[in-house]
Amino acid sequence: MNGFEDVVKQFVLLWSVIDPIGTIPVFLALAAGYTDPTLQRKLAIKATWVATLVLLFFVIAGEFLLDAMSIPLPAFQVAGGIVLFLFAMTMMFGDSKPEEELNMIKKGMHTAVFPLAIPSIASPGAMMAAVLLTDNHRFSWMHQLVTTMIILSVLAITLIFMLLGSRILKIIGEAGASVISRVMGLILASVATNAVLAGIQEYFKSSLG
């Protein structure tokens, strides 16, 4: 970890893939089925808890899975960058995150695990980012600890946003949540492109070296 600038970059990346603001409309649509505020809070807490377990699994076990399958880091970095880029494209040009997951709800998927915990909070992009940012070959244990703390902080903010969802949505509106989601997609696309270029560079460096 090179300092405050790296922490900010990781925070922005993880904010983009988890997208706490984009989760608000999804949560409110699910919570509408519960008249008891206590049940709504339990829904938010359960979803956050499940998403936390999923992302921590990828932080801890992602590296071992790569090693077990003998996948070199540059290859995974390029693949991960491509996946993140495609994820960013859907955020910008397809249905925005809130719109896409609201459609899932309309199809009858009314649980805290799906689509709220997965893929709304613990999205495929978030899982991929968790593995890329905690690679044992590139990052020290201190770096990985800081990254894990950043993940947990974004998840905590997501929980707070869900608990205050109705108030926040009154301020920004569903259109505002959609716009913010698309802006985050643009940021994520640039980060993903950088990951692909870095992976290609590392591949040729190791091959020629």
TAGI-V841072 format. One line per field, one symbol per residue. ss: DSSP state (~ for helix, > for strand, _ for the rest). phi: phi as a letter, one per 20 degrees, with the letter a starting at -180 (. if undefined). burial: + if it has 16 or more other C-alpha atoms within 10 Angstrom, else -. A space follows every 50 residues. Layout:
ss = ???
phi = ???
burial = ???
//
This chain:
ss = ___~~~~~~~~~~~~~~~_~~~~~~~~~~~~_____~~~~~~~~~~~~~~ ~~~~~~~~~~~~~~~~~~____~~~~~~~~~~~~~~~~~~~~~___~~~~ ~~~~~~____>___>~~~~~~__~~~~~~~~~________~~~~~~~~~~ ~~~~~~~~~~~~~_~~~~~~~~~~~~~~~~~~~~~~~~~~~~~~~~~~~~ ~~~~~~~~_
phi = .epgfffffffffffffelgfffgfffffffffdeegfffffffffffff fffffffffeegffffffelefggfffffffffffffffffedeffggff efffffeoedcffceffcdfeefgffffffffecfffdcfffgfffffff gffffffgfffffdgffffffemfffffffffffffffffffffffffff fffffffff
burial = ------+--+++++++++++++++++++-++--------++-++++++++ ++-+++-+++-++---------++-+++++++++++++++++---++++- ++--+---++-++++++++++++++++++++++++-------++-+++-+ ++-+++-++-+++-+--++----+--++++++-++++++-+++-++--+- -++------
//
